[in-house]
Amino acid sequence: MALPGSSPISPAPLNDPAGTLSRGVFLHTGWRSAGTWVWSRFRALDSVTAFYEPLSNVIGDLKLADLGALQPTFNSGHPALNAPYFAEYRPFMREGARGVPGYRRRFATDRFGDTPDAEFPALQAYLQHLTEQTLAAGKMPVFKFCRSSGRLPWLKHAFPAALHVAVLRNPASQFASGWLLHQEWRNTFFVAAPLRVLGLNRNEPIVKAVLDACEVRLPEQAPSSDDAYAAVCEQYARTIEGTQAYRAFIALWALSALRMGHAAQTVLDIDRLGSDRAYAADSAAQLAAHTGVAPRFDDARDLVDELKRTPSRLTGIDGWSIRAVHGAVQKFIDAHIGSVHAAPVPDVAALVREKLALAATISEPWR
């Protein structure tokens, strides 16, 4: 896999003279996966510079004057932050200009091709600059993505000195988090996002396979541009039936899990963090061993228990009607995972099976 435009990573920080630790952390998460909470745990460390959503379309429109206003809303479910989401980009921005140098809007759409696309050298250079400047300042760069799972193998090849961490949550809980925002606040973004990503990648063989497996119905209008198709998906999401919304969501979830199995170096199980304190402590210790920084996960909420206690809150989707798609996802993973696993990631097919069983238990009471 040729990746033009690569450049050497900066020397190891002073606290790692032997150069044995990772030169950064890439958190590959999904929308409503609790990835922002994980990112906030790294951000709390003085030795870290934690970049929020470096591929988000928001990056292209940012102005210095806007930074202070970009804080969690009361219904976001995000943790309270001591600084605005994008504060870490301030040193890279220019007064009177929009955006962060090197960013391109097309970075905001994930891609699922087997080889890097034409935009990837620019994306690599953009992240490389953020990485090198952060390391030169003696800090550990941590990037939290929601738009990187499809490109995870590309990014792992381009940034082999970084630790690539997949953040995984069971699909029922993750879907419910976005569906409730649609149901209660008419926020269609998290319902439309999987439709947009799948539609803009529909010509990739692996995407065609999961669309067929999950029987996903995308908006019929062919995309004339990324922005135009995003608008079509937002409109479609306003009236989509709940089961169809779940099928689209879990299709993207399955693709991300497949990429995780092929390229992630470790997995952070969100469902276990809040219920298994020993697992939370061990996960933090393993990250510290790889990176030299030790995030604290001991205050993780038990998100599974919270959702199980309020099933009646979720309406517009029948839990029984979505059971068949769980089996379809498992067959898809079993057929495509192959025999290549990046140690120490566990058997991803087995992990997906565990998550789908949990999703079935959570979603069964939905009506």
C-alpha positions as CSV (number, residue, x, y, z in Angstrom):
1,M,0.0,0.0,0.0
2,A,1.8,3.1,-1.2
3,L,1.3,6.2,0.8
4,P,3.0,9.2,-0.8
5,G,3.9,12.2,1.2
6,S,4.9,10.5,4.4
7,S,7.5,12.0,6.6
8,P,9.3,10.8,9.7
9,I,7.7,11.1,13.1
10,S,9.3,13.5,15.6
11,P,11.7,12.2,18.2
12,A,10.4,10.5,21.3
13,P,9.3,12.8,24.2
14,L,11.8,13.4,27.0
15,N,10.0,10.9,29.3
16,D,10.6,8.1,26.7
17,P,14.3,8.4,25.7
18,A,14.4,4.8,24.5
19,G,11.5,5.4,22.0
20,T,9.6,2.3,23.1
21,L,6.2,4.0,23.6
22,S,3.6,4.8,21.0
23,R,3.9,8.2,19.4
24,G,0.2,9.0,19.6
25,V,-3.2,7.5,20.1
26,F,-5.9,7.2,17.4
27,L,-9.3,6.6,19.0
28,H,-11.5,5.0,16.3
29,T,-15.1,5.5,17.5
30,G,-18.6,5.7,16.2
31,W,-21.3,8.3,16.6
32,R,-23.0,7.9,20.1
33,S,-20.5,5.2,21.1
34,A,-19.4,7.2,24.2
35,G,-16.2,8.0,22.4
36,T,-16.3,11.6,23.5
37,W,-16.3,10.4,27.1
38,V,-13.2,8.3,26.4
39,W,-11.5,11.3,24.7
40,S,-12.3,13.4,27.8
41,R,-10.4,11.0,30.0
42,F,-7.3,11.4,27.9
43,R,-7.8,15.2,27.7
44,A,-7.8,15.4,31.5
45,L,-4.1,14.5,31.5
46,D,-1.5,17.2,31.5
47,S,0.8,15.2,29.3
48,V,-1.7,14.9,26.5
49,T,-3.0,17.2,23.7
50,A,-6.4,15.6,22.8
51,F,-7.8,16.6,19.4
52,Y,-11.6,16.3,19.0
53,E,-13.0,15.1,15.7
54,P,-10.1,16.2,13.4
55,L,-12.1,15.0,10.3
56,S,-15.4,16.7,11.2
57,N,-16.8,19.2,8.7
58,V,-16.9,21.7,11.6
59,I,-13.1,22.0,11.3
60,G,-13.4,23.6,7.9
61,D,-15.6,26.4,9.1
62,L,-14.0,27.1,12.4
63,K,-13.0,30.7,13.4
64,L,-11.0,31.6,16.5
65,A,-14.0,33.6,17.7
66,D,-16.2,30.5,17.5
67,L,-14.2,28.3,19.7
68,G,-15.7,29.4,23.0
69,A,-19.2,28.7,21.9
70,L,-18.6,25.1,21.0
71,Q,-19.6,23.4,24.3
72,P,-21.8,20.4,25.1
73,T,-25.5,21.0,25.0
74,F,-27.7,19.9,27.8
75,N,-29.1,17.0,25.8
76,S,-25.9,15.8,24.1
77,G,-25.1,13.2,26.8
78,H,-21.4,14.4,26.7
79,P,-19.4,15.0,29.8
80,A,-18.9,18.5,31.1
81,L,-15.7,20.0,29.6
82,N,-13.2,22.4,31.1
83,A,-12.5,23.8,27.6
84,P,-14.5,24.0,24.4
85,Y,-14.5,20.9,22.1
86,F,-12.0,22.2,19.6
87,A,-9.7,24.3,21.9
88,E,-6.6,22.2,21.0
89,Y,-6.7,23.6,17.4
90,R,-6.3,27.2,18.5
91,P,-2.4,27.2,18.0
92,F,-2.9,26.0,14.4
93,M,-5.5,28.6,13.4
94,R,-5.0,32.1,12.0
95,E,-6.9,35.3,13.0
96,G,-9.5,36.2,10.5
97,A,-9.3,32.9,8.6
98,R,-11.6,29.9,8.7
99,G,-10.6,26.4,9.3
100,V,-7.4,24.5,10.3
101,P,-4.6,24.6,7.8
102,G,-4.5,21.4,5.8
103,Y,-8.1,20.3,6.4
104,R,-10.3,19.5,3.4
105,R,-14.1,19.1,3.6
106,R,-13.9,15.7,1.8
107,F,-12.1,14.3,4.9
108,A,-15.5,14.4,6.6
109,T,-16.9,11.3,4.8
110,D,-15.5,8.0,5.7
111,R,-14.3,5.7,2.9
112,F,-14.3,1.9,2.7
113,G,-12.0,1.2,-0.3
114,D,-9.3,-1.4,-0.1
115,T,-6.6,1.2,-1.0
116,P,-6.2,4.9,-0.1
117,D,-8.2,7.3,-2.2
118,A,-6.9,10.5,-3.9
119,E,-7.6,12.6,-0.8
120,F,-5.6,10.4,1.6
121,P,-2.1,11.9,1.1
122,A,-3.6,15.3,2.0
123,L,-5.3,13.8,5.0
124,Q,-2.1,12.1,6.1
125,A,-0.2,15.3,5.8
126,Y,-2.8,17.2,7.9
127,L,-2.7,14.6,10.7
128,Q,1.1,14.4,10.5
129,H,1.4,18.1,11.0
130,L,-0.8,18.0,14.1
131,T,1.2,15.0,15.4
132,E,4.6,16.4,14.9
133,Q,3.9,19.8,16.4
134,T,2.3,18.1,19.4
135,L,5.2,15.8,20.0
136,A,7.7,18.6,19.5
137,A,5.9,20.4,22.4
138,G,6.5,17.3,24.6
139,K,2.9,16.2,24.6
140,M,1.2,13.0,23.5
141,P,-1.2,13.5,20.6
142,V,-4.6,11.8,21.0
143,F,-7.1,12.0,18.1
144,K,-10.8,11.1,18.6
145,F,-12.5,10.2,15.4
146,C,-16.1,9.3,14.4
147,R,-15.2,9.2,10.7
148,S,-12.1,6.9,10.5
149,S,-13.3,3.3,10.8
150,G,-13.4,2.7,7.1
151,R,-9.9,4.2,6.7
152,L,-8.5,2.5,9.8
153,P,-6.2,0.1,7.8
154,W,-4.9,3.1,5.8
155,L,-4.3,5.1,8.9
156,K,-2.6,2.3,10.7
157,H,-0.2,1.9,7.7
158,A,0.4,5.6,7.5
159,F,0.9,6.1,11.3
160,P,2.5,2.8,12.5
161,A,4.1,4.6,15.5
162,A,0.6,5.4,16.9
163,L,-1.6,3.1,19.0
164,H,-4.9,2.4,17.1
165,V,-7.7,1.9,19.6
166,A,-11.2,0.8,18.5
167,V,-14.0,1.9,20.8
168,L,-16.9,-0.6,20.6
169,R,-20.4,-0.4,22.0
170,N,-23.3,-2.8,21.4
171,P,-25.4,-1.6,18.4
172,A,-28.7,-1.4,20.2
173,S,-27.4,1.0,22.9
174,Q,-25.5,3.0,20.3
175,F,-28.5,3.3,18.0
176,A,-30.9,4.1,20.8
177,S,-28.7,7.1,21.9
178,G,-29.1,8.7,18.4
179,W,-32.7,7.6,17.9
180,L,-33.8,9.2,21.2
181,L,-32.3,12.6,20.0
182,H,-34.3,12.2,16.8
183,Q,-37.4,11.1,18.7
184,E,-37.3,13.7,21.5
185,W,-35.5,16.7,20.0
186,R,-35.9,16.2,16.2
187,N,-32.2,15.9,15.8
188,T,-31.9,13.8,12.7
189,F,-28.1,13.9,12.3
190,F,-27.4,10.5,13.9
191,V,-30.1,8.8,11.9
192,A,-29.0,10.4,8.7
193,A,-25.2,9.9,9.2
194,P,-25.1,6.1,8.5
195,L,-27.3,6.6,5.4
196,R,-24.9,9.2,4.1
197,V,-21.8,7.2,4.6
198,L,-23.3,4.0,3.1
199,G,-24.7,5.9,0.2
200,L,-21.5,7.6,-0.7
201,N,-19.7,4.3,-0.5
202,R,-22.3,2.1,-2.1
203,N,-20.1,1.2,-5.1
204,E,-17.5,-0.5,-2.9
205,P,-18.0,-4.3,-3.0
206,I,-17.8,-4.7,0.8
207,V,-20.5,-2.0,1.2
208,K,-22.7,-3.6,-1.4
209,A,-22.4,-6.9,0.5
210,V,-23.5,-5.4,3.9
211,L,-26.4,-3.4,2.3
212,D,-27.7,-6.6,0.8
213,A,-27.2,-8.6,4.0
214,C,-29.0,-6.1,6.2
215,E,-31.6,-5.2,3.5
216,V,-30.9,-1.5,3.8
217,R,-33.0,0.9,1.8
218,L,-31.0,4.0,0.9
219,P,-32.5,7.2,-0.5
220,E,-33.0,6.6,-4.2
221,Q,-31.5,9.8,-5.4
222,A,-27.9,9.2,-6.6
223,P,-25.3,11.5,-4.9
224,S,-24.2,14.5,-7.1
225,S,-21.9,15.7,-4.4
226,D,-21.2,14.8,-0.8
227,D,-23.0,17.9,0.5
228,A,-26.0,17.4,-1.8
229,Y,-26.4,13.8,-0.7
230,A,-26.1,14.8,2.9
231,A,-29.1,17.1,2.5
232,V,-31.0,14.2,0.8
233,C,-30.3,11.9,3.7
234,E,-31.3,14.5,6.3
235,Q,-34.7,14.8,4.6
236,Y,-35.0,11.1,4.3
237,A,-34.2,10.6,8.0
238,R,-37.1,12.8,9.1
239,T,-39.7,10.2,8.0
240,I,-37.7,6.9,8.0
241,E,-39.3,4.0,9.7
242,G,-37.5,2.9,12.9
243,T,-36.6,-0.6,11.7
244,Q,-35.1,0.7,8.5
245,A,-33.1,3.3,10.4
246,Y,-31.7,0.4,12.6
247,R,-30.8,-1.6,9.5
248,A,-28.8,1.3,8.1
249,F,-27.1,1.9,11.4
250,I,-26.1,-1.7,12.1
251,A,-24.8,-2.1,8.5
252,L,-22.3,0.7,9.2
253,W,-21.6,-0.7,12.7
254,A,-20.8,-4.1,11.1
255,L,-18.4,-2.5,8.5
256,S,-16.6,-0.7,11.3
257,A,-16.4,-3.9,13.4
258,L,-14.9,-5.6,10.4
259,R,-12.2,-2.9,9.9
260,M,-11.5,-3.1,13.6
261,G,-10.8,-6.8,13.3
262,H,-8.4,-6.3,10.5
263,A,-6.5,-3.3,11.7
264,A,-7.1,-2.1,15.3
265,Q,-4.4,-3.0,17.9
266,T,-6.7,-3.0,20.9
267,V,-10.4,-2.7,21.7
268,L,-12.1,-0.7,24.4
269,D,-15.4,-2.2,25.3
270,I,-17.7,0.5,26.4
271,D,-20.4,-1.9,27.7
272,R,-17.9,-3.4,30.1
273,L,-16.3,-0.2,31.4
274,G,-19.2,0.8,33.5
275,S,-20.0,-2.6,34.9
276,D,-16.6,-4.2,35.4
277,R,-14.2,-2.2,37.5
278,A,-11.5,-4.7,37.1
279,Y,-11.8,-4.4,33.3
280,A,-11.8,-0.6,33.5
281,A,-8.6,-0.7,35.6
282,D,-6.9,-3.2,33.3
283,S,-7.8,-1.3,30.2
284,A,-6.3,1.9,31.6
285,A,-3.2,0.0,32.6
286,Q,-2.7,-1.5,29.2
287,L,-3.1,1.9,27.5
288,A,-0.5,3.3,30.0
289,A,1.9,0.4,29.1
290,H,1.7,1.2,25.4
291,T,1.7,5.0,25.6
292,G,3.1,6.2,28.9
293,V,-0.2,8.1,29.7
294,A,-2.8,6.7,32.1
295,P,-6.4,7.8,31.5
296,R,-8.8,7.0,34.4
297,F,-11.9,5.0,33.6
298,D,-13.0,4.3,37.1
299,D,-16.0,6.7,36.9
300,A,-17.5,5.2,33.8
301,R,-21.3,5.0,33.8
302,D,-23.1,1.6,33.3
303,L,-24.8,2.7,30.1
304,V,-26.3,-0.8,29.5
305,D,-28.1,-0.8,32.8
306,E,-29.3,2.8,32.3
307,L,-30.9,1.9,29.0
308,K,-32.4,-1.4,30.3
309,R,-34.2,0.5,33.1
310,T,-36.1,2.7,30.7
311,P,-37.1,0.7,27.6
312,S,-40.5,2.5,27.3
313,R,-38.6,5.7,26.6
314,L,-37.7,4.4,23.1
315,T,-40.7,4.4,20.7
316,G,-41.1,3.9,17.0
317,I,-39.2,0.7,16.6
318,D,-40.2,-2.9,17.4
319,G,-37.5,-4.9,19.1
320,W,-38.9,-8.2,17.7
321,S,-38.8,-6.9,14.1
322,I,-35.0,-6.2,14.2
323,R,-33.9,-9.6,15.6
324,A,-33.4,-11.0,12.1
325,V,-30.9,-8.4,11.2
326,H,-28.7,-9.4,14.1
327,G,-28.3,-12.8,12.5
328,A,-27.6,-11.3,9.1
329,V,-24.8,-9.2,10.6
330,Q,-23.2,-12.2,12.3
331,K,-23.2,-14.1,9.0
332,F,-21.7,-11.1,7.3
333,I,-18.9,-10.8,9.8
334,D,-18.2,-14.6,9.8
335,A,-18.0,-14.5,6.0
336,H,-15.6,-11.5,5.7
337,I,-13.4,-11.5,8.8
338,G,-10.9,-14.0,7.4
339,S,-8.1,-15.3,9.4
340,V,-6.0,-12.1,9.9
341,H,-6.3,-10.6,13.4
342,A,-4.0,-7.9,14.8
343,A,-3.0,-9.1,18.2
344,P,-3.9,-8.5,20.9
345,V,-7.4,-7.9,19.5
346,P,-9.7,-10.8,20.5
347,D,-11.6,-12.9,18.0
348,V,-13.8,-10.2,16.5
349,A,-16.4,-12.7,15.2
350,A,-16.9,-13.8,18.8
351,L,-16.9,-10.3,20.2
352,V,-19.5,-9.3,17.6
353,R,-21.6,-12.3,18.6
354,E,-21.4,-11.1,22.2
355,K,-22.5,-7.6,21.2
356,L,-25.4,-8.8,19.1
357,A,-26.7,-11.0,21.9
358,L,-26.5,-8.0,24.2
359,A,-28.3,-5.9,21.6
360,A,-31.1,-8.4,21.3
361,T,-31.6,-8.4,25.1
362,I,-31.7,-4.6,25.2
363,S,-34.0,-4.1,22.2
364,E,-36.5,-6.9,22.9
365,P,-38.8,-4.7,25.0
366,W,-38.8,-1.9,22.5
367,R,-42.2,-1.2,20.9
